[in-house]
Amino acid sequence: MNYILFVSNKESVNPYYVAAWKNLAVSKGVNESNIKFQIFSGTEKTYMDSNEVNEYCKGIVVNWMGQKDDKRVLHILKLAREKTIPLLENFTYGNDKAIHLLTDGIADQIASYMDNGGMYNIKNLYLYLLNNFLKMNVIYKNPETLPWSGIYMPEEDNVLEKEVFFEKYYNPSLPTVAINFPREHWAWGHTSYIDSLINELRQLDCNVLPVFSHWNRDREKYTGV
């Protein structure tokens, strides 16, 4: 069976990537084997087995925490070149990419899904890959640009502007407790623990300022929070 190989060493989001694909495969009625995962830990120094890349592999997508001179990803690029397989390697550091047998437009769209992250973007990434690499007639949506940081409130549908927070949620007579939590948790909807903490602090008569952020924020998208 033809398949796409998805490679990642992003330990904090790897479980989300796998779960999103399993959920999508069931909901869309596609074979779970259409996308295979090669998951590395951040410190793992092993190289990908060349047997993982056979004649049924029609594309390789690498989402990598690191730089393009990492010997592990150079090895993957070498395999793709030897076996004439389309490849995109997307790197966290430097917003850099390595591309083989793909147009810049396709590579940029794949990278945009991964850079923005979250359930919506990763599910549509998989649909886009099925459409482009396996030529499956599935409908996908374009990437959704998500804020790099922002104020989260469980009652609100959207990220809050600072002015709205002070107008609706700030009482100057009360103490204020700020909560900083990972952007990945917000993007993937993993916020139940934040919701509980917000409710507990409100019961103690505190203003609560929950802010999600990411250490590798895009300066052009920075909200100023």
PyMOL commands that place a pseudoatom at each C-alpha (Angstrom):
pseudoatom trace, name=CA, resn=MET, resi=1, chain=A, elem=C, hetatm=0, pos=[0.000, 0.000, 0.000]
pseudoatom trace, name=CA, resn=ASN, resi=2, chain=A, elem=C, hetatm=0, pos=[1.248, 3.471, -0.876]
pseudoatom trace, name=CA, resn=TYR, resi=3, chain=A, elem=C, hetatm=0, pos=[1.965, 5.685, 2.106]
pseudoatom trace, name=CA, resn=ILE, resi=4, chain=A, elem=C, hetatm=0, pos=[3.386, 8.982, 3.323]
pseudoatom trace, name=CA, resn=LEU, resi=5, chain=A, elem=C, hetatm=0, pos=[6.105, 8.995, 5.969]
pseudoatom trace, name=CA, resn=PHE, resi=6, chain=A, elem=C, hetatm=0, pos=[5.728, 11.646, 8.679]
pseudoatom trace, name=CA, resn=VAL, resi=7, chain=A, elem=C, hetatm=0, pos=[8.865, 12.196, 10.769]
pseudoatom trace, name=CA, resn=SER, resi=8, chain=A, elem=C, hetatm=0, pos=[9.014, 14.313, 13.923]
pseudoatom trace, name=CA, resn=ASN, resi=9, chain=A, elem=C, hetatm=0, pos=[11.187, 14.812, 16.990]
pseudoatom trace, name=CA, resn=LYS, resi=10, chain=A, elem=C, hetatm=0, pos=[8.830, 17.317, 18.677]
pseudoatom trace, name=CA, resn=GLU, resi=11, chain=A, elem=C, hetatm=0, pos=[8.133, 15.384, 21.844]
pseudoatom trace, name=CA, resn=SER, resi=12, chain=A, elem=C, hetatm=0, pos=[5.569, 17.830, 23.237]
pseudoatom trace, name=CA, resn=VAL, resi=13, chain=A, elem=C, hetatm=0, pos=[3.251, 17.508, 20.223]
pseudoatom trace, name=CA, resn=ASN, resi=14, chain=A, elem=C, hetatm=0, pos=[4.063, 14.089, 18.747]
pseudoatom trace, name=CA, resn=PRO, resi=15, chain=A, elem=C, hetatm=0, pos=[1.159, 12.407, 20.605]
pseudoatom trace, name=CA, resn=TYR, resi=16, chain=A, elem=C, hetatm=0, pos=[-1.204, 15.042, 19.161]
pseudoatom trace, name=CA, resn=TYR, resi=17, chain=A, elem=C, hetatm=0, pos=[0.059, 14.373, 15.622]
pseudoatom trace, name=CA, resn=VAL, resi=18, chain=A, elem=C, hetatm=0, pos=[-0.580, 10.632, 15.905]
pseudoatom trace, name=CA, resn=ALA, resi=19, chain=A, elem=C, hetatm=0, pos=[-3.965, 11.021, 17.616]
pseudoatom trace, name=CA, resn=ALA, resi=20, chain=A, elem=C, hetatm=0, pos=[-5.126, 13.555, 15.003]
pseudoatom trace, name=CA, resn=TRP, resi=21, chain=A, elem=C, hetatm=0, pos=[-4.330, 11.131, 12.185]
pseudoatom trace, name=CA, resn=LYS, resi=22, chain=A, elem=C, hetatm=0, pos=[-6.072, 8.179, 13.851]
pseudoatom trace, name=CA, resn=ASN, resi=23, chain=A, elem=C, hetatm=0, pos=[-9.152, 10.321, 14.471]
pseudoatom trace, name=CA, resn=LEU, resi=24, chain=A, elem=C, hetatm=0, pos=[-9.144, 11.589, 10.895]
pseudoatom trace, name=CA, resn=ALA, resi=25, chain=A, elem=C, hetatm=0, pos=[-8.640, 8.139, 9.372]
pseudoatom trace, name=CA, resn=VAL, resi=26, chain=A, elem=C, hetatm=0, pos=[-11.713, 6.840, 11.205]
pseudoatom trace, name=CA, resn=SER, resi=27, chain=A, elem=C, hetatm=0, pos=[-13.889, 9.866, 10.440]
pseudoatom trace, name=CA, resn=LYS, resi=28, chain=A, elem=C, hetatm=0, pos=[-12.948, 9.933, 6.734]
pseudoatom trace, name=CA, resn=GLY, resi=29, chain=A, elem=C, hetatm=0, pos=[-12.900, 6.181, 6.235]
pseudoatom trace, name=CA, resn=VAL, resi=30, chain=A, elem=C, hetatm=0, pos=[-9.337, 6.089, 4.946]
pseudoatom trace, name=CA, resn=ASN, resi=31, chain=A, elem=C, hetatm=0, pos=[-6.760, 3.431, 5.728]
pseudoatom trace, name=CA, resn=GLU, resi=32, chain=A, elem=C, hetatm=0, pos=[-4.657, 4.279, 8.783]
pseudoatom trace, name=CA, resn=SER, resi=33, chain=A, elem=C, hetatm=0, pos=[-1.610, 2.854, 6.976]
pseudoatom trace, name=CA, resn=ASN, resi=34, chain=A, elem=C, hetatm=0, pos=[-1.746, 5.696, 4.415]
pseudoatom trace, name=CA, resn=ILE, resi=35, chain=A, elem=C, hetatm=0, pos=[0.395, 7.736, 6.812]
pseudoatom trace, name=CA, resn=LYS, resi=36, chain=A, elem=C, hetatm=0, pos=[3.188, 6.137, 8.813]
pseudoatom trace, name=CA, resn=PHE, resi=37, chain=A, elem=C, hetatm=0, pos=[5.019, 7.847, 11.651]
pseudoatom trace, name=CA, resn=GLN, resi=38, chain=A, elem=C, hetatm=0, pos=[8.694, 7.824, 12.559]
pseudoatom trace, name=CA, resn=ILE, resi=39, chain=A, elem=C, hetatm=0, pos=[8.957, 9.471, 15.954]
pseudoatom trace, name=CA, resn=PHE, resi=40, chain=A, elem=C, hetatm=0, pos=[12.297, 10.495, 17.437]
pseudoatom trace, name=CA, resn=SER, resi=41, chain=A, elem=C, hetatm=0, pos=[13.027, 11.833, 20.896]
pseudoatom trace, name=CA, resn=GLY, resi=42, chain=A, elem=C, hetatm=0, pos=[14.820, 15.164, 21.054]
pseudoatom trace, name=CA, resn=THR, resi=43, chain=A, elem=C, hetatm=0, pos=[18.083, 13.576, 22.187]
pseudoatom trace, name=CA, resn=GLU, resi=44, chain=A, elem=C, hetatm=0, pos=[17.898, 10.335, 20.215]
pseudoatom trace, name=CA, resn=LYS, resi=45, chain=A, elem=C, hetatm=0, pos=[20.917, 9.921, 17.959]
pseudoatom trace, name=CA, resn=THR, resi=46, chain=A, elem=C, hetatm=0, pos=[19.793, 6.926, 15.912]
pseudoatom trace, name=CA, resn=TYR, resi=47, chain=A, elem=C, hetatm=0, pos=[19.337, 7.236, 12.165]
pseudoatom trace, name=CA, resn=MET, resi=48, chain=A, elem=C, hetatm=0, pos=[16.203, 6.257, 10.320]
pseudoatom trace, name=CA, resn=ASP, resi=49, chain=A, elem=C, hetatm=0, pos=[16.378, 2.744, 8.912]
pseudoatom trace, name=CA, resn=SER, resi=50, chain=A, elem=C, hetatm=0, pos=[16.492, 2.829, 5.128]
pseudoatom trace, name=CA, resn=ASN, resi=51, chain=A, elem=C, hetatm=0, pos=[13.959, -0.017, 5.115]
pseudoatom trace, name=CA, resn=GLU, resi=52, chain=A, elem=C, hetatm=0, pos=[11.361, 2.458, 6.416]
pseudoatom trace, name=CA, resn=VAL, resi=53, chain=A, elem=C, hetatm=0, pos=[11.553, 4.097, 2.977]
pseudoatom trace, name=CA, resn=ASN, resi=54, chain=A, elem=C, hetatm=0, pos=[10.533, 1.625, 0.285]
pseudoatom trace, name=CA, resn=GLU, resi=55, chain=A, elem=C, hetatm=0, pos=[8.946, 1.788, -3.167]
pseudoatom trace, name=CA, resn=TYR, resi=56, chain=A, elem=C, hetatm=0, pos=[5.509, 2.390, -1.646]
pseudoatom trace, name=CA, resn=CYS, resi=57, chain=A, elem=C, hetatm=0, pos=[6.610, 5.600, 0.062]
pseudoatom trace, name=CA, resn=LYS, resi=58, chain=A, elem=C, hetatm=0, pos=[5.272, 8.479, -2.038]
pseudoatom trace, name=CA, resn=GLY, resi=59, chain=A, elem=C, hetatm=0, pos=[6.344, 11.381, 0.152]
pseudoatom trace, name=CA, resn=ILE, resi=60, chain=A, elem=C, hetatm=0, pos=[8.283, 12.271, 3.289]
pseudoatom trace, name=CA, resn=VAL, resi=61, chain=A, elem=C, hetatm=0, pos=[7.399, 15.147, 5.609]
pseudoatom trace, name=CA, resn=VAL, resi=62, chain=A, elem=C, hetatm=0, pos=[9.773, 16.025, 8.447]
pseudoatom trace, name=CA, resn=ASN, resi=63, chain=A, elem=C, hetatm=0, pos=[8.823, 18.423, 11.246]
pseudoatom trace, name=CA, resn=TRP, resi=64, chain=A, elem=C, hetatm=0, pos=[12.051, 18.955, 13.162]
pseudoatom trace, name=CA, resn=MET, resi=65, chain=A, elem=C, hetatm=0, pos=[13.049, 20.672, 16.371]
pseudoatom trace, name=CA, resn=GLY, resi=66, chain=A, elem=C, hetatm=0, pos=[16.519, 21.711, 15.345]
pseudoatom trace, name=CA, resn=GLN, resi=67, chain=A, elem=C, hetatm=0, pos=[18.535, 22.845, 12.353]
pseudoatom trace, name=CA, resn=LYS, resi=68, chain=A, elem=C, hetatm=0, pos=[19.013, 21.518, 8.838]
pseudoatom trace, name=CA, resn=ASP, resi=69, chain=A, elem=C, hetatm=0, pos=[22.621, 20.453, 9.491]
pseudoatom trace, name=CA, resn=ASP, resi=70, chain=A, elem=C, hetatm=0, pos=[21.448, 17.769, 11.952]
pseudoatom trace, name=CA, resn=LYS, resi=71, chain=A, elem=C, hetatm=0, pos=[22.978, 14.519, 10.661]
pseudoatom trace, name=CA, resn=ARG, resi=72, chain=A, elem=C, hetatm=0, pos=[19.724, 12.624, 11.266]
pseudoatom trace, name=CA, resn=VAL, resi=73, chain=A, elem=C, hetatm=0, pos=[17.743, 14.824, 8.883]
pseudoatom trace, name=CA, resn=LEU, resi=74, chain=A, elem=C, hetatm=0, pos=[20.614, 14.960, 6.392]
pseudoatom trace, name=CA, resn=HIS, resi=75, chain=A, elem=C, hetatm=0, pos=[20.388, 11.166, 6.325]
pseudoatom trace, name=CA, resn=ILE, resi=76, chain=A, elem=C, hetatm=0, pos=[16.634, 11.344, 5.588]
pseudoatom trace, name=CA, resn=LEU, resi=77, chain=A, elem=C, hetatm=0, pos=[17.274, 13.841, 2.779]
pseudoatom trace, name=CA, resn=LYS, resi=78, chain=A, elem=C, hetatm=0, pos=[19.930, 11.492, 1.351]
pseudoatom trace, name=CA, resn=LEU, resi=79, chain=A, elem=C, hetatm=0, pos=[17.433, 8.602, 1.350]
pseudoatom trace, name=CA, resn=ALA, resi=80, chain=A, elem=C, hetatm=0, pos=[14.808, 10.729, -0.413]
pseudoatom trace, name=CA, resn=ARG, resi=81, chain=A, elem=C, hetatm=0, pos=[17.290, 11.733, -3.105]
pseudoatom trace, name=CA, resn=GLU, resi=82, chain=A, elem=C, hetatm=0, pos=[18.518, 8.178, -3.624]
pseudoatom trace, name=CA, resn=LYS, resi=83, chain=A, elem=C, hetatm=0, pos=[14.963, 6.853, -3.938]
pseudoatom trace, name=CA, resn=THR, resi=84, chain=A, elem=C, hetatm=0, pos=[13.526, 9.888, -5.787]
pseudoatom trace, name=CA, resn=ILE, resi=85, chain=A, elem=C, hetatm=0, pos=[10.850, 10.562, -3.174]
pseudoatom trace, name=CA, resn=PRO, resi=86, chain=A, elem=C, hetatm=0, pos=[9.331, 14.046, -2.711]
pseudoatom trace, name=CA, resn=LEU, resi=87, chain=A, elem=C, hetatm=0, pos=[10.373, 15.493, 0.630]
pseudoatom trace, name=CA, resn=LEU, resi=88, chain=A, elem=C, hetatm=0, pos=[9.908, 18.526, 2.843]
pseudoatom trace, name=CA, resn=GLU, resi=89, chain=A, elem=C, hetatm=0, pos=[11.958, 19.063, 5.984]
pseudoatom trace, name=CA, resn=ASN, resi=90, chain=A, elem=C, hetatm=0, pos=[10.618, 21.900, 8.133]
pseudoatom trace, name=CA, resn=PHE, resi=91, chain=A, elem=C, hetatm=0, pos=[12.871, 23.240, 10.896]
pseudoatom trace, name=CA, resn=THR, resi=92, chain=A, elem=C, hetatm=0, pos=[11.928, 25.125, 14.049]
pseudoatom trace, name=CA, resn=TYR, resi=93, chain=A, elem=C, hetatm=0, pos=[15.149, 27.113, 14.200]
pseudoatom trace, name=CA, resn=GLY, resi=94, chain=A, elem=C, hetatm=0, pos=[15.512, 29.816, 11.589]
pseudoatom trace, name=CA, resn=ASN, resi=95, chain=A, elem=C, hetatm=0, pos=[12.186, 29.038, 9.870]
pseudoatom trace, name=CA, resn=ASP, resi=96, chain=A, elem=C, hetatm=0, pos=[14.267, 26.996, 7.423]
pseudoatom trace, name=CA, resn=LYS, resi=97, chain=A, elem=C, hetatm=0, pos=[13.286, 24.208, 5.011]
pseudoatom trace, name=CA, resn=ALA, resi=98, chain=A, elem=C, hetatm=0, pos=[14.867, 21.517, 2.861]
pseudoatom trace, name=CA, resn=ILE, resi=99, chain=A, elem=C, hetatm=0, pos=[12.905, 20.600, -0.271]
pseudoatom trace, name=CA, resn=HIS, resi=100, chain=A, elem=C, hetatm=0, pos=[13.250, 17.745, -2.756]
pseudoatom trace, name=CA, resn=LEU, resi=101, chain=A, elem=C, hetatm=0, pos=[11.005, 17.178, -5.800]
pseudoatom trace, name=CA, resn=LEU, resi=102, chain=A, elem=C, hetatm=0, pos=[8.349, 19.615, -4.555]
pseudoatom trace, name=CA, resn=THR, resi=103, chain=A, elem=C, hetatm=0, pos=[7.336, 23.046, -5.782]
pseudoatom trace, name=CA, resn=ASP, resi=104, chain=A, elem=C, hetatm=0, pos=[7.886, 25.977, -3.452]
pseudoatom trace, name=CA, resn=GLY, resi=105, chain=A, elem=C, hetatm=0, pos=[4.116, 26.483, -3.283]
pseudoatom trace, name=CA, resn=ILE, resi=106, chain=A, elem=C, hetatm=0, pos=[3.408, 22.958, -2.031]
pseudoatom trace, name=CA, resn=ALA, resi=107, chain=A, elem=C, hetatm=0, pos=[6.339, 23.084, 0.386]
pseudoatom trace, name=CA, resn=ASP, resi=108, chain=A, elem=C, hetatm=0, pos=[5.227, 26.432, 1.807]
pseudoatom trace, name=CA, resn=GLN, resi=109, chain=A, elem=C, hetatm=0, pos=[1.667, 25.198, 2.337]
pseudoatom trace, name=CA, resn=ILE, resi=110, chain=A, elem=C, hetatm=0, pos=[2.814, 22.057, 4.149]
pseudoatom trace, name=CA, resn=ALA, resi=111, chain=A, elem=C, hetatm=0, pos=[5.131, 24.146, 6.337]
pseudoatom trace, name=CA, resn=SER, resi=112, chain=A, elem=C, hetatm=0, pos=[2.331, 26.605, 7.124]
pseudoatom trace, name=CA, resn=TYR, resi=113, chain=A, elem=C, hetatm=0, pos=[0.086, 23.820, 8.432]
pseudoatom trace, name=CA, resn=MET, resi=114, chain=A, elem=C, hetatm=0, pos=[2.865, 22.612, 10.728]
pseudoatom trace, name=CA, resn=ASP, resi=115, chain=A, elem=C, hetatm=0, pos=[4.069, 26.028, 11.850]
pseudoatom trace, name=CA, resn=ASN, resi=116, chain=A, elem=C, hetatm=0, pos=[0.578, 27.103, 12.945]
pseudoatom trace, name=CA, resn=GLY, resi=117, chain=A, elem=C, hetatm=0, pos=[-0.284, 23.739, 14.449]
pseudoatom trace, name=CA, resn=GLY, resi=118, chain=A, elem=C, hetatm=0, pos=[-3.420, 22.690, 16.279]
pseudoatom trace, name=CA, resn=MET, resi=119, chain=A, elem=C, hetatm=0, pos=[-6.058, 20.085, 15.430]
pseudoatom trace, name=CA, resn=TYR, resi=120, chain=A, elem=C, hetatm=0, pos=[-7.604, 22.020, 12.521]
pseudoatom trace, name=CA, resn=ASN, resi=121, chain=A, elem=C, hetatm=0, pos=[-4.280, 22.630, 10.762]
pseudoatom trace, name=CA, resn=ILE, resi=122, chain=A, elem=C, hetatm=0, pos=[-2.787, 19.178, 11.284]
pseudoatom trace, name=CA, resn=LYS, resi=123, chain=A, elem=C, hetatm=0, pos=[-5.927, 17.353, 10.145]
pseudoatom trace, name=CA, resn=ASN, resi=124, chain=A, elem=C, hetatm=0, pos=[-6.017, 19.481, 7.004]
pseudoatom trace, name=CA, resn=LEU, resi=125, chain=A, elem=C, hetatm=0, pos=[-2.294, 18.891, 6.545]
pseudoatom trace, name=CA, resn=TYR, resi=126, chain=A, elem=C, hetatm=0, pos=[-2.980, 15.161, 6.392]
pseudoatom trace, name=CA, resn=LEU, resi=127, chain=A, elem=C, hetatm=0, pos=[-5.805, 15.684, 3.896]
pseudoatom trace, name=CA, resn=TYR, resi=128, chain=A, elem=C, hetatm=0, pos=[-3.531, 17.908, 1.800]
pseudoatom trace, name=CA, resn=LEU, resi=129, chain=A, elem=C, hetatm=0, pos=[-0.820, 15.228, 1.834]
pseudoatom trace, name=CA, resn=LEU, resi=130, chain=A, elem=C, hetatm=0, pos=[-3.279, 12.509, 0.828]
pseudoatom trace, name=CA, resn=ASN, resi=131, chain=A, elem=C, hetatm=0, pos=[-4.479, 14.699, -2.020]
pseudoatom trace, name=CA, resn=ASN, resi=132, chain=A, elem=C, hetatm=0, pos=[-1.046, 15.725, -3.318]
pseudoatom trace, name=CA, resn=PHE, resi=133, chain=A, elem=C, hetatm=0, pos=[1.136, 12.675, -2.606]
pseudoatom trace, name=CA, resn=LEU, resi=134, chain=A, elem=C, hetatm=0, pos=[-1.311, 9.773, -2.857]
pseudoatom trace, name=CA, resn=LYS, resi=135, chain=A, elem=C, hetatm=0, pos=[-3.665, 11.438, -5.382]
pseudoatom trace, name=CA, resn=MET, resi=136, chain=A, elem=C, hetatm=0, pos=[-6.686, 10.678, -3.205]
pseudoatom trace, name=CA, resn=ASN, resi=137, chain=A, elem=C, hetatm=0, pos=[-9.815, 12.691, -3.894]
pseudoatom trace, name=CA, resn=VAL, resi=138, chain=A, elem=C, hetatm=0, pos=[-10.233, 14.242, -0.447]
pseudoatom trace, name=CA, resn=ILE, resi=139, chain=A, elem=C, hetatm=0, pos=[-11.228, 17.796, 0.374]
pseudoatom trace, name=CA, resn=TYR, resi=140, chain=A, elem=C, hetatm=0, pos=[-8.873, 19.896, 2.474]
pseudoatom trace, name=CA, resn=LYS, resi=141, chain=A, elem=C, hetatm=0, pos=[-8.944, 23.453, 3.783]
pseudoatom trace, name=CA, resn=ASN, resi=142, chain=A, elem=C, hetatm=0, pos=[-6.094, 25.933, 3.671]
pseudoatom trace, name=CA, resn=PRO, resi=143, chain=A, elem=C, hetatm=0, pos=[-3.956, 26.624, 6.752]
pseudoatom trace, name=CA, resn=GLU, resi=144, chain=A, elem=C, hetatm=0, pos=[-5.417, 28.822, 9.456]
pseudoatom trace, name=CA, resn=THR, resi=145, chain=A, elem=C, hetatm=0, pos=[-3.041, 31.401, 10.874]
pseudoatom trace, name=CA, resn=LEU, resi=146, chain=A, elem=C, hetatm=0, pos=[-3.079, 31.185, 14.667]
pseudoatom trace, name=CA, resn=PRO, resi=147, chain=A, elem=C, hetatm=0, pos=[-1.711, 33.802, 17.080]
pseudoatom trace, name=CA, resn=TRP, resi=148, chain=A, elem=C, hetatm=0, pos=[1.699, 33.121, 18.520]
pseudoatom trace, name=CA, resn=SER, resi=149, chain=A, elem=C, hetatm=0, pos=[0.679, 34.380, 21.956]
pseudoatom trace, name=CA, resn=GLY, resi=150, chain=A, elem=C, hetatm=0, pos=[-2.475, 35.784, 23.483]
pseudoatom trace, name=CA, resn=ILE, resi=151, chain=A, elem=C, hetatm=0, pos=[-4.912, 36.055, 26.348]
pseudoatom trace, name=CA, resn=TYR, resi=152, chain=A, elem=C, hetatm=0, pos=[-7.136, 33.002, 26.773]
pseudoatom trace, name=CA, resn=MET, resi=153, chain=A, elem=C, hetatm=0, pos=[-10.497, 32.972, 28.515]
pseudoatom trace, name=CA, resn=PRO, resi=154, chain=A, elem=C, hetatm=0, pos=[-12.671, 29.832, 28.533]
pseudoatom trace, name=CA, resn=GLU, resi=155, chain=A, elem=C, hetatm=0, pos=[-15.857, 31.909, 28.017]
pseudoatom trace, name=CA, resn=GLU, resi=156, chain=A, elem=C, hetatm=0, pos=[-14.546, 33.540, 24.849]
pseudoatom trace, name=CA, resn=ASP, resi=157, chain=A, elem=C, hetatm=0, pos=[-14.526, 32.097, 21.331]
pseudoatom trace, name=CA, resn=ASN, resi=158, chain=A, elem=C, hetatm=0, pos=[-11.460, 34.101, 20.318]
pseudoatom trace, name=CA, resn=VAL, resi=159, chain=A, elem=C, hetatm=0, pos=[-8.197, 35.261, 21.829]
pseudoatom trace, name=CA, resn=LEU, resi=160, chain=A, elem=C, hetatm=0, pos=[-8.718, 38.450, 23.825]
pseudoatom trace, name=CA, resn=GLU, resi=161, chain=A, elem=C, hetatm=0, pos=[-7.203, 41.817, 23.093]
pseudoatom trace, name=CA, resn=LYS, resi=162, chain=A, elem=C, hetatm=0, pos=[-5.657, 43.483, 26.144]
pseudoatom trace, name=CA, resn=GLU, resi=163, chain=A, elem=C, hetatm=0, pos=[-8.281, 46.233, 26.091]
pseudoatom trace, name=CA, resn=VAL, resi=164, chain=A, elem=C, hetatm=0, pos=[-11.106, 43.697, 26.219]
pseudoatom trace, name=CA, resn=PHE, resi=165, chain=A, elem=C, hetatm=0, pos=[-9.476, 41.893, 29.139]
pseudoatom trace, name=CA, resn=PHE, resi=166, chain=A, elem=C, hetatm=0, pos=[-9.259, 45.086, 31.199]
pseudoatom trace, name=CA, resn=GLU, resi=167, chain=A, elem=C, hetatm=0, pos=[-12.811, 46.063, 30.292]
pseudoatom trace, name=CA, resn=LYS, resi=168, chain=A, elem=C, hetatm=0, pos=[-14.485, 42.713, 31.001]
pseudoatom trace, name=CA, resn=TYR, resi=169, chain=A, elem=C, hetatm=0, pos=[-12.269, 40.762, 33.397]
pseudoatom trace, name=CA, resn=TYR, resi=170, chain=A, elem=C, hetatm=0, pos=[-10.195, 43.204, 35.438]
pseudoatom trace, name=CA, resn=ASN, resi=171, chain=A, elem=C, hetatm=0, pos=[-11.206, 44.680, 38.782]
pseudoatom trace, name=CA, resn=PRO, resi=172, chain=A, elem=C, hetatm=0, pos=[-8.534, 47.103, 40.095]
pseudoatom trace, name=CA, resn=SER, resi=173, chain=A, elem=C, hetatm=0, pos=[-9.551, 46.408, 43.689]
pseudoatom trace, name=CA, resn=LEU, resi=174, chain=A, elem=C, hetatm=0, pos=[-8.604, 42.728, 43.423]
pseudoatom trace, name=CA, resn=PRO, resi=175, chain=A, elem=C, hetatm=0, pos=[-5.200, 41.035, 43.235]
pseudoatom trace, name=CA, resn=THR, resi=176, chain=A, elem=C, hetatm=0, pos=[-4.181, 39.722, 39.822]
pseudoatom trace, name=CA, resn=VAL, resi=177, chain=A, elem=C, hetatm=0, pos=[-2.703, 36.295, 39.136]
pseudoatom trace, name=CA, resn=ALA, resi=178, chain=A, elem=C, hetatm=0, pos=[-1.068, 35.704, 35.742]
pseudoatom trace, name=CA, resn=ILE, resi=179, chain=A, elem=C, hetatm=0, pos=[-0.850, 32.198, 34.274]
pseudoatom trace, name=CA, resn=ASN, resi=180, chain=A, elem=C, hetatm=0, pos=[1.559, 31.427, 31.453]
pseudoatom trace, name=CA, resn=PHE, resi=181, chain=A, elem=C, hetatm=0, pos=[1.054, 28.140, 29.618]
pseudoatom trace, name=CA, resn=PRO, resi=182, chain=A, elem=C, hetatm=0, pos=[2.291, 26.582, 26.361]
pseudoatom trace, name=CA, resn=ARG, resi=183, chain=A, elem=C, hetatm=0, pos=[0.856, 27.703, 23.053]
pseudoatom trace, name=CA, resn=GLU, resi=184, chain=A, elem=C, hetatm=0, pos=[0.628, 24.060, 21.981]
pseudoatom trace, name=CA, resn=HIS, resi=185, chain=A, elem=C, hetatm=0, pos=[-1.898, 23.355, 24.754]
pseudoatom trace, name=CA, resn=TRP, resi=186, chain=A, elem=C, hetatm=0, pos=[-4.101, 26.220, 23.576]
pseudoatom trace, name=CA, resn=ALA, resi=187, chain=A, elem=C, hetatm=0, pos=[-3.785, 25.317, 19.889]
pseudoatom trace, name=CA, resn=TRP, resi=188, chain=A, elem=C, hetatm=0, pos=[-4.746, 21.690, 20.546]
pseudoatom trace, name=CA, resn=GLY, resi=189, chain=A, elem=C, hetatm=0, pos=[-7.540, 22.513, 22.979]
pseudoatom trace, name=CA, resn=HIS, resi=190, chain=A, elem=C, hetatm=0, pos=[-5.708, 20.999, 25.943]
pseudoatom trace, name=CA, resn=THR, resi=191, chain=A, elem=C, hetatm=0, pos=[-6.906, 23.681, 28.385]
pseudoatom trace, name=CA, resn=SER, resi=192, chain=A, elem=C, hetatm=0, pos=[-9.083, 21.859, 30.932]
pseudoatom trace, name=CA, resn=TYR, resi=193, chain=A, elem=C, hetatm=0, pos=[-6.409, 22.210, 33.611]
pseudoatom trace, name=CA, resn=ILE, resi=194, chain=A, elem=C, hetatm=0, pos=[-6.168, 25.948, 32.907]
pseudoatom trace, name=CA, resn=ASP, resi=195, chain=A, elem=C, hetatm=0, pos=[-9.965, 26.264, 33.089]
pseudoatom trace, name=CA, resn=SER, resi=196, chain=A, elem=C, hetatm=0, pos=[-9.954, 24.592, 36.514]
pseudoatom trace, name=CA, resn=LEU, resi=197, chain=A, elem=C, hetatm=0, pos=[-7.190, 26.860, 37.780]
pseudoatom trace, name=CA, resn=ILE, resi=198, chain=A, elem=C, hetatm=0, pos=[-9.031, 29.956, 36.508]
pseudoatom trace, name=CA, resn=ASN, resi=199, chain=A, elem=C, hetatm=0, pos=[-12.214, 28.925, 38.322]
pseudoatom trace, name=CA, resn=GLU, resi=200, chain=A, elem=C, hetatm=0, pos=[-10.363, 28.255, 41.579]
pseudoatom trace, name=CA, resn=LEU, resi=201, chain=A, elem=C, hetatm=0, pos=[-8.611, 31.632, 41.500]
pseudoatom trace, name=CA, resn=ARG, resi=202, chain=A, elem=C, hetatm=0, pos=[-11.859, 33.447, 40.739]
pseudoatom trace, name=CA, resn=GLN, resi=203, chain=A, elem=C, hetatm=0, pos=[-13.419, 31.832, 43.788]
pseudoatom trace, name=CA, resn=LEU, resi=204, chain=A, elem=C, hetatm=0, pos=[-10.564, 33.378, 45.777]
pseudoatom trace, name=CA, resn=ASP, resi=205, chain=A, elem=C, hetatm=0, pos=[-11.554, 36.822, 44.414]
pseudoatom trace, name=CA, resn=CYS, resi=206, chain=A, elem=C, hetatm=0, pos=[-8.613, 37.245, 42.081]
pseudoatom trace, name=CA, resn=ASN, resi=207, chain=A, elem=C, hetatm=0, pos=[-8.314, 38.693, 38.632]
pseudoatom trace, name=CA, resn=VAL, resi=208, chain=A, elem=C, hetatm=0, pos=[-6.912, 35.967, 36.404]
pseudoatom trace, name=CA, resn=LEU, resi=209, chain=A, elem=C, hetatm=0, pos=[-4.745, 36.698, 33.377]
pseudoatom trace, name=CA, resn=PRO, resi=210, chain=A, elem=C, hetatm=0, pos=[-4.095, 33.443, 31.434]
pseudoatom trace, name=CA, resn=VAL, resi=211, chain=A, elem=C, hetatm=0, pos=[-1.566, 33.912, 28.629]
pseudoatom trace, name=CA, resn=PHE, resi=212, chain=A, elem=C, hetatm=0, pos=[-0.354, 31.275, 26.196]
pseudoatom trace, name=CA, resn=SER, resi=213, chain=A, elem=C, hetatm=0, pos=[2.990, 31.790, 24.472]
pseudoatom trace, name=CA, resn=HIS, resi=214, chain=A, elem=C, hetatm=0, pos=[5.842, 30.028, 22.725]
pseudoatom trace, name=CA, resn=TRP, resi=215, chain=A, elem=C, hetatm=0, pos=[9.563, 30.399, 23.273]
pseudoatom trace, name=CA, resn=ASN, resi=216, chain=A, elem=C, hetatm=0, pos=[10.209, 30.497, 19.510]
pseudoatom trace, name=CA, resn=ARG, resi=217, chain=A, elem=C, hetatm=0, pos=[7.595, 33.123, 18.688]
pseudoatom trace, name=CA, resn=ASP, resi=218, chain=A, elem=C, hetatm=0, pos=[7.410, 34.732, 15.258]
pseudoatom trace, name=CA, resn=ARG, resi=219, chain=A, elem=C, hetatm=0, pos=[8.255, 38.378, 15.913]
pseudoatom trace, name=CA, resn=GLU, resi=220, chain=A, elem=C, hetatm=0, pos=[6.068, 39.549, 13.042]
pseudoatom trace, name=CA, resn=LYS, resi=221, chain=A, elem=C, hetatm=0, pos=[3.052, 37.796, 14.579]
pseudoatom trace, name=CA, resn=TYR, resi=222, chain=A, elem=C, hetatm=0, pos=[3.770, 38.794, 18.163]
pseudoatom trace, name=CA, resn=THR, resi=223, chain=A, elem=C, hetatm=0, pos=[0.631, 40.203, 19.790]
pseudoatom trace, name=CA, resn=GLY, resi=224, chain=A, elem=C, hetatm=0, pos=[2.410, 42.304, 22.395]
pseudoatom trace, name=CA, resn=VAL, resi=225, chain=A, elem=C, hetatm=0, pos=[1.002, 40.351, 25.340]
for i in range(1, 225): cmd.bond("trace and resi %d" % i, "trace and resi %d" % (i + 1))
show_as sticks, trace
zoom trace
